[in-house]
Amino acid sequence: MRMADGLNRALVAAVVAGLVAAPGWAHRAQPKPDPRAYAASELQEPDHATADDRDEARREAEQDAREREQDRREREQEKKDQEQERLDQLQEMYDEGRESLDEGQFQQAEKLFTQLAQKNGPQTDAALYWKAYAENQSGKRDTAVATIADLKTKFPNSRWKRDAEALEIQVRQSTGHPVSPESQSDEELKTLALQGLMNSDPPRGIQMVEKRLAGSSSPKDKSKLLFVLAQNGSPEAREVLVKIAKGQSNPDLQRKAVEYLGMFGGRDAAATLGTVYSSSSDVSVKRAVIRSLMISGNKEQLFNLARNEKDESLKREAIRNLGLVGGQSELQQLYQSETSTSVRREILQGFFLSGESDKLVQVAQTDKDPELRRTAIRNLGLMGKSDVLQSIYAKETDRGLKEEVLNSYFISGNAKGLVAAAKSEKDPGLRKVAVEKLSLMNSKEGNDYLMEILNK
């Protein structure tokens, strides 16, 4: 009996192990056991841990991808900013050279325009013209003629060519004696005389102004002549100003005419500015139109430019100036429709310039883009919105954004906010940041708190 029981137990064990078929199963094949299934059933808890590890790895990979994409965007923006900085530096050099000409410092002007021409920037042809002008004023006739020839060779289609040819005629007809800066007073007397003639005999005065504008007068004199035209207000004077604004002269005069149209124009001038903008390929002229629209307070045209311009630098310029004229509702519309982070950041700057804090608060609290939230927080600090920043800091969980709040406190000189953050903050790192900024501010409230720390 015991032997039979032993055989029965052995048979059951064999069936369980899959070595033999159990009674009633002989008519169908049995699958072989899968050791992996057994392992899975035995190691159920480690499998859950592995799935968690996979989820964590996936999240880390997604975070790494987001950070790489963010780094790429920041590098691209940095390149754009560097290029814009280079262009701004070239423009500053150009403006400094023009100021030297106005002040009669011709050698300094020649030096600046020589350096500018060597940099091969967008003002190279203009730099060569004014270099030749300065050389002529300094008595360097042969050098001036050679510079003019260089301009005409390198830039045969330049809008400075006609001015250069007029200057060349003057140089070749001159006696070869240096022209002293004091002689510029003659131009001023002529301009005053022309202004009187414009009042008494506008057609004749306008004719003489056009003649002098086409000649080789100094930049200061030509600017005054344009001002005389703008002030005159007659249809004939306005027609000349519009022609120049539309590009029938060198870019310097065109930009100046655009500026005066914004100062003295009305609806017709605004229409002319729109035509100038759409027809010009010169970025500096387009920027002049944007500034002129800002001077005249034309929100509608600035909004259209900010909405439709494809060039991001010009779009940002329009947005900035829209903020300066208080176009808050227009900026709201732009922010809702815009997708570019850099452009949206510029819109936030526009809100700051227009004094609109409500939208900045909304972005700082709810926007999904941390970069935009940082910009909004920074601007709120500059606007002195301490209560809002304290509320944001208390609710925020992102360490980077909390640091931005502390930085805003520091920039705006808000020692009270930094002290409150340092006292309530549980994160030692953030508390240290707050204390470091307080140590640099030298404020009574901050120093009292620093002494409180030392006396503990």
C-alpha positions as CSV (number, residue, x, y, z in Angstrom):
1,M,0.0,0.0,0.0
2,R,2.8,2.4,0.9
3,M,4.5,1.5,-2.3
4,A,1.3,2.3,-4.3
5,D,1.0,5.6,-2.5
6,G,4.6,6.4,-3.3
7,L,4.0,5.6,-7.0
8,N,0.9,7.8,-7.1
9,R,2.8,10.7,-5.6
10,A,5.6,10.2,-8.1
11,L,3.1,10.1,-10.9
12,V,1.4,13.4,-9.7
13,A,4.9,15.1,-9.5
14,A,5.7,13.9,-13.0
15,V,2.5,15.3,-14.3
16,V,3.1,18.7,-12.6
17,A,6.6,18.8,-14.0
18,G,5.3,18.1,-17.5
19,L,7.3,14.9,-17.8
20,V,4.2,12.7,-18.5
21,A,0.6,13.3,-19.4
22,A,-2.0,13.3,-16.7
23,P,-4.9,10.8,-17.0
24,G,-7.4,12.1,-19.6
25,W,-4.8,14.3,-21.4
26,A,-3.2,11.6,-23.5
27,H,-5.3,12.5,-26.5
28,R,-3.7,15.9,-26.9
29,A,-0.1,17.2,-27.0
30,Q,1.0,19.2,-24.0
31,P,3.3,22.2,-24.4
32,K,6.6,22.1,-22.8
33,P,7.0,24.4,-19.8
34,D,8.6,27.8,-20.4
35,P,11.2,28.5,-17.7
36,R,10.9,32.2,-18.5
37,A,7.2,32.1,-17.5
38,Y,8.2,30.4,-14.2
39,A,10.9,33.0,-13.7
40,A,8.4,35.8,-14.4
41,S,5.9,34.3,-11.9
42,E,8.6,33.9,-9.3
43,L,10.1,37.4,-9.8
44,Q,6.9,39.4,-10.1
45,E,8.0,42.2,-7.8
46,P,11.4,42.8,-9.5
47,D,9.5,43.0,-12.8
48,H,7.5,46.0,-11.4
49,A,10.7,47.6,-10.4
50,T,12.1,47.1,-13.9
51,A,9.1,48.8,-15.4
52,D,9.5,51.7,-13.0
53,D,13.1,51.9,-14.1
54,R,12.1,52.0,-17.7
55,D,9.6,54.8,-17.1
56,E,12.3,56.8,-15.2
57,A,14.8,56.2,-18.0
58,R,12.2,57.4,-20.5
59,R,11.4,60.5,-18.6
60,E,15.1,61.3,-18.2
61,A,15.6,60.8,-22.0
62,E,12.7,63.1,-22.7
63,Q,14.1,65.7,-20.3
64,D,17.5,65.4,-22.0
65,A,15.9,65.9,-25.4
66,R,14.1,69.0,-24.2
67,E,17.3,70.4,-22.7
68,R,19.2,69.7,-25.9
69,E,16.5,71.4,-27.9
70,Q,16.5,74.3,-25.6
71,D,20.3,74.5,-25.9
72,R,20.0,74.5,-29.7
73,R,17.5,77.3,-29.6
74,E,19.6,79.3,-27.2
75,R,22.7,78.9,-29.5
76,E,20.7,80.0,-32.5
77,Q,19.4,83.0,-30.6
78,E,22.9,83.8,-29.4
79,K,24.1,83.8,-33.0
80,K,21.3,86.2,-34.0
81,D,22.0,88.4,-31.0
82,Q,25.8,88.5,-31.8
83,E,25.1,89.4,-35.5
84,Q,22.7,92.1,-34.4
85,E,25.3,93.4,-31.9
86,R,27.8,93.5,-34.7
87,L,25.4,95.5,-36.9
88,D,24.7,97.9,-34.0
89,Q,28.4,98.4,-33.4
90,L,28.9,99.3,-37.1
91,Q,25.9,101.7,-37.0
92,E,27.4,103.3,-33.9
93,M,30.7,103.8,-35.7
94,Y,28.9,105.3,-38.6
95,D,26.9,107.7,-36.4
96,E,30.1,108.7,-34.6
97,G,31.8,109.4,-37.9
98,R,28.8,111.6,-39.0
99,E,29.0,113.5,-35.7
100,S,32.7,114.1,-36.3
101,L,31.8,115.6,-39.7
102,D,29.2,117.9,-38.1
103,E,31.7,119.1,-35.6
104,G,34.4,119.7,-38.3
105,Q,36.7,117.0,-37.0
106,F,37.6,115.7,-40.4
107,Q,40.7,113.7,-39.6
108,Q,38.7,111.8,-36.9
109,A,35.9,111.3,-39.3
110,E,38.3,110.0,-42.0
111,K,39.8,107.5,-39.5
112,L,36.4,106.2,-38.5
113,F,35.0,105.8,-42.0
114,T,38.2,104.1,-43.1
115,Q,37.8,101.6,-40.4
116,L,34.2,101.1,-41.2
117,A,34.8,100.6,-44.9
118,Q,37.3,97.8,-44.0
119,K,34.7,95.9,-42.0
120,N,32.6,95.3,-45.2
121,G,29.3,95.9,-43.4
122,P,26.1,97.2,-44.9
123,Q,27.3,100.8,-44.7
124,T,30.5,100.3,-46.7
125,D,29.5,102.4,-49.7
126,A,28.3,105.2,-47.4
127,A,31.5,104.9,-45.4
128,L,33.6,105.4,-48.6
129,Y,31.6,108.4,-49.6
130,W,32.0,110.1,-46.3
131,K,35.7,109.1,-46.2
132,A,36.1,110.9,-49.5
133,Y,34.2,113.9,-48.1
134,A,36.4,114.1,-45.0
135,E,39.5,113.7,-47.1
136,N,38.4,116.6,-49.4
137,Q,37.7,118.8,-46.4
138,S,41.2,118.0,-45.0
139,G,42.7,119.1,-48.3
140,K,43.6,115.5,-49.5
141,R,42.2,116.0,-53.0
142,D,44.0,113.1,-54.8
143,T,43.1,110.7,-52.0
144,A,39.5,111.8,-52.1
145,V,39.3,111.2,-55.9
146,A,40.9,107.7,-55.4
147,T,38.3,106.9,-52.7
148,I,35.5,108.0,-55.0
149,A,36.8,105.8,-57.7
150,D,37.0,102.9,-55.3
151,L,33.3,103.5,-54.4
152,K,32.2,103.6,-58.0
153,T,34.2,100.4,-58.9
154,K,33.0,98.3,-55.9
155,F,29.5,99.6,-55.8
156,P,28.4,100.6,-59.4
157,N,24.7,100.5,-58.4
158,S,25.1,102.3,-55.1
159,R,22.6,105.0,-54.2
160,W,25.7,107.0,-53.1
161,K,27.1,107.0,-56.6
162,R,25.3,110.2,-57.7
163,D,26.5,112.0,-54.5
164,A,30.0,110.7,-55.1
165,E,30.0,112.1,-58.7
166,A,28.9,115.5,-57.5
167,L,31.6,115.4,-54.8
168,E,34.2,114.4,-57.4
169,I,33.3,117.4,-59.6
170,Q,33.7,119.7,-56.6
171,V,37.1,118.1,-55.7
172,R,38.4,118.5,-59.3
173,Q,37.3,122.1,-59.5
174,S,38.8,123.1,-56.2
175,T,42.0,125.0,-55.9
176,G,43.7,122.4,-53.8
177,H,43.8,124.5,-50.6
178,P,42.4,122.9,-47.4
179,V,38.9,123.9,-46.4
180,S,38.8,125.1,-42.8
181,P,35.9,124.1,-40.5
182,E,35.1,127.8,-40.1
183,S,33.9,127.9,-43.7
184,Q,30.9,125.8,-42.7
185,S,29.3,129.0,-41.4
186,D,28.7,130.0,-45.0
187,E,26.4,127.0,-45.4
188,E,24.5,128.1,-42.3
189,L,24.0,131.5,-43.7
190,K,22.8,130.1,-47.0
191,T,20.4,127.8,-45.2
192,L,18.9,130.8,-43.3
193,A,18.6,132.7,-46.5
194,L,16.9,129.8,-48.2
195,Q,14.4,129.5,-45.3
196,G,13.4,133.1,-45.8
197,L,13.1,132.6,-49.6
198,M,10.9,129.5,-49.0
199,N,8.5,131.8,-47.1
200,S,8.4,134.6,-49.7
201,D,8.9,132.6,-52.9
202,P,8.3,128.9,-52.2
203,P,8.7,127.6,-55.8
204,R,12.1,129.3,-56.2
205,G,13.2,128.4,-52.7
206,I,12.3,124.7,-53.2
207,Q,14.2,124.6,-56.5
208,M,17.3,125.9,-54.7
209,V,16.9,123.4,-51.9
210,E,16.7,120.5,-54.3
211,K,19.9,121.8,-56.0
212,R,21.8,121.9,-52.8
213,L,20.5,118.5,-51.6
214,A,21.9,117.0,-54.9
215,G,25.2,118.6,-54.3
216,S,28.1,117.9,-51.9
217,S,26.9,120.0,-48.9
218,S,27.7,118.7,-45.4
219,P,25.4,116.2,-43.8
220,K,24.4,118.8,-41.2
221,D,23.5,121.3,-43.9
222,K,21.4,118.7,-45.8
223,S,19.6,117.7,-42.7
224,K,18.7,121.4,-42.0
225,L,17.5,121.7,-45.6
226,L,15.2,118.8,-45.1
227,F,13.9,120.3,-41.9
228,V,13.2,123.5,-43.8
229,L,11.2,121.5,-46.4
230,A,9.2,119.7,-43.6
231,Q,8.4,122.9,-41.8
232,N,7.3,124.8,-44.9
233,G,4.2,122.6,-45.2
234,S,3.5,123.6,-48.8
235,P,2.4,120.9,-51.3
236,E,5.6,121.5,-53.3
237,A,7.8,121.2,-50.3
238,R,6.0,118.0,-49.1
239,E,6.4,116.5,-52.6
240,V,10.2,116.9,-52.5
241,L,10.3,115.4,-49.0
242,V,8.2,112.5,-50.2
243,K,10.4,111.9,-53.2
244,I,13.5,111.7,-50.9
245,A,11.6,109.5,-48.4
246,K,10.8,107.1,-51.3
247,G,14.5,106.7,-52.1
248,Q,15.3,109.4,-54.7
249,S,18.5,110.2,-52.8
250,N,21.1,108.6,-50.7
251,P,20.0,106.4,-47.7
252,D,21.0,109.0,-45.1
253,L,18.8,111.6,-46.6
254,Q,16.0,109.0,-47.1
255,R,16.1,108.1,-43.4
256,K,16.1,111.7,-42.4
257,A,13.1,112.5,-44.7
258,V,11.3,109.5,-43.2
259,E,11.9,110.9,-39.7
260,Y,10.5,114.3,-40.7
261,L,7.4,112.8,-42.3
262,G,6.7,111.1,-38.9
263,M,7.2,114.4,-37.1
264,F,5.2,116.7,-39.3
265,G,3.0,114.4,-41.4
266,G,-0.6,113.4,-41.1
267,R,-2.6,110.7,-42.9
268,D,-0.9,111.2,-46.2
269,A,2.5,111.0,-44.6
270,A,1.5,107.7,-42.9
271,A,0.5,106.3,-46.2
272,T,3.8,107.4,-47.7
273,L,5.6,105.7,-44.8
274,G,3.8,102.5,-45.5
275,T,4.8,102.6,-49.2
276,V,8.4,103.3,-48.3
277,Y,8.5,100.3,-45.9
278,S,7.0,97.9,-48.4
279,S,9.1,99.0,-51.3
280,S,12.5,99.3,-49.5
281,S,15.0,96.5,-49.1
282,D,17.2,98.5,-46.8
283,V,16.8,97.3,-43.2
284,S,18.0,100.7,-41.9
285,V,15.3,102.5,-43.8
286,K,12.7,100.1,-42.6
287,R,13.8,100.7,-39.0
288,A,13.6,104.4,-39.7
289,V,10.0,104.0,-40.8
290,I,9.2,102.0,-37.6
291,R,10.6,104.7,-35.4
292,S,8.8,107.4,-37.4
293,L,5.5,105.5,-36.9
294,M,6.3,105.4,-33.2
295,I,6.9,109.2,-33.2
296,S,3.6,109.8,-34.8
297,G,1.8,107.3,-32.5
298,N,0.5,105.2,-35.3
299,K,-0.5,102.0,-33.5
300,E,-2.4,100.5,-36.4
301,Q,0.5,100.5,-38.8
302,L,3.0,99.3,-36.1
303,F,0.6,96.5,-35.3
304,N,0.3,95.5,-39.0
305,L,4.1,95.4,-39.3
306,A,4.6,93.4,-36.1
307,R,2.0,90.9,-37.2
308,N,3.1,90.5,-40.9
309,E,6.8,91.1,-41.0
310,K,8.9,88.0,-41.7
311,D,12.2,89.4,-40.7
312,E,12.3,88.6,-36.9
313,S,14.6,91.6,-36.1
314,L,12.2,94.0,-37.7
315,K,9.2,92.3,-36.2
316,R,10.8,92.7,-32.8
317,E,11.6,96.4,-33.5
318,A,7.9,97.0,-34.4
319,I,6.8,95.2,-31.2
320,R,9.1,97.3,-29.1
321,N,7.8,100.5,-30.6
322,L,4.3,99.3,-30.3
323,G,4.9,99.0,-26.5
324,L,6.3,102.6,-26.5
325,V,3.0,104.0,-27.9
326,G,0.9,102.0,-25.4
327,G,-0.5,99.4,-27.8
328,Q,-1.5,97.0,-25.1
329,S,-4.5,95.4,-26.8
330,E,-2.5,95.0,-30.0
331,L,0.3,93.3,-28.0
332,Q,-2.3,91.0,-26.4
333,Q,-3.4,89.8,-29.9
334,L,0.1,89.3,-31.0
335,Y,1.0,87.2,-27.9
336,Q,-2.0,84.9,-28.5
337,S,-1.1,84.3,-32.2
338,E,2.7,84.2,-32.0
339,T,4.6,80.9,-31.6
340,S,8.2,82.0,-31.6
341,T,9.6,82.2,-28.1
342,S,12.0,85.0,-28.9
343,V,9.2,87.1,-30.4
344,R,6.9,86.4,-27.5
345,R,9.7,87.5,-25.2
346,E,9.9,90.8,-27.1
347,I,6.1,91.1,-26.7
348,L,6.6,90.8,-22.9
349,Q,9.2,93.6,-23.2
350,G,6.5,95.6,-25.0
351,F,4.1,95.0,-22.1
352,F,6.8,96.3,-19.8
353,L,7.4,99.4,-21.9
354,S,3.6,100.1,-22.0
355,G,3.3,99.7,-18.2
356,E,0.9,96.7,-18.6
357,S,1.5,94.4,-15.6
358,D,-1.6,92.2,-15.7
359,K,-0.5,90.2,-18.7
360,L,3.0,89.9,-17.2
361,V,1.4,88.5,-14.0
362,Q,-0.6,86.0,-16.0
363,V,2.5,84.8,-18.0
364,A,4.6,84.6,-14.8
365,Q,2.0,82.4,-13.1
366,T,0.6,80.2,-15.8
367,D,2.7,80.1,-19.0
368,K,4.1,76.7,-19.9
369,D,7.4,78.1,-21.2
370,P,9.9,78.6,-18.3
371,E,11.9,81.1,-20.3
372,L,8.9,83.3,-20.8
373,R,7.9,83.0,-17.2
374,R,11.5,84.1,-16.2
375,T,11.2,87.1,-18.5
376,A,7.8,88.1,-17.1
377,I,9.1,87.7,-13.5
378,R,12.2,89.9,-14.3
379,N,10.0,92.6,-15.8
380,L,7.6,92.5,-12.8
381,G,10.6,93.1,-10.6
382,L,11.6,96.1,-12.6
383,M,8.1,97.4,-12.3
384,G,8.2,97.1,-8.5
385,K,5.5,94.5,-8.2
386,S,6.7,93.1,-4.9
387,D,3.4,91.6,-3.7
388,V,2.9,89.7,-6.9
389,L,6.5,88.3,-6.8
390,Q,6.0,87.2,-3.2
391,S,2.8,85.4,-4.1
392,I,4.6,83.7,-7.1
393,Y,7.6,82.7,-4.9
394,A,5.3,81.2,-2.2
395,K,3.4,79.0,-4.7
396,E,6.3,78.1,-7.1
397,T,7.9,74.7,-7.0
398,D,10.4,75.2,-9.9
399,R,13.8,76.1,-8.3
400,G,15.0,78.0,-11.3
401,L,11.9,80.3,-11.3
402,K,12.3,80.9,-7.6
403,E,15.9,82.0,-8.2
404,E,14.6,84.4,-10.9
405,V,12.2,85.9,-8.3
406,L,15.2,86.4,-6.0
407,N,17.2,87.9,-8.8
408,S,14.3,90.3,-9.5
409,Y,14.3,91.4,-5.9
410,F,18.0,92.1,-6.2
411,I,17.8,94.0,-9.4
412,S,14.9,96.2,-8.1
413,G,16.7,96.7,-4.8
414,N,13.9,94.9,-2.8
415,A,15.8,93.9,0.3
416,K,12.5,93.3,2.1
417,G,11.5,90.6,-0.4
418,L,14.9,88.9,-0.1
419,V,14.7,88.9,3.7
420,A,11.2,87.4,3.7
421,A,12.3,84.7,1.2
422,A,15.4,83.9,3.3
423,K,13.4,83.6,6.5
424,S,10.7,81.3,5.0
425,E,12.8,79.2,2.6
426,K,13.4,75.6,3.5
427,D,15.8,74.9,0.7
428,P,19.3,75.7,2.0
429,G,20.5,76.5,-1.5
430,L,17.9,79.1,-2.2
431,R,18.3,80.6,1.2
432,K,22.0,80.9,0.5
433,V,21.2,82.7,-2.8
434,A,19.0,85.2,-1.0
435,V,21.6,85.8,1.7
436,E,24.4,86.3,-0.9
437,K,22.3,88.9,-2.7
438,L,21.5,90.7,0.6
439,S,25.3,90.8,1.4
440,L,25.8,92.8,-1.9
441,M,23.0,95.3,-1.4
442,N,24.1,97.2,1.7
443,S,20.6,98.0,2.8
444,K,19.6,98.6,6.5
445,E,16.9,95.9,6.4
446,G,19.3,93.4,4.8
447,N,22.2,94.2,7.1
448,D,19.9,93.8,10.2
449,Y,19.0,90.3,8.9
450,L,22.7,89.5,8.3
451,M,23.5,90.5,11.9
452,E,20.7,88.3,13.1
453,I,22.2,85.3,11.3
454,L,25.7,86.1,12.8
455,N,24.3,86.4,16.3
456,K,22.6,83.0,16.3
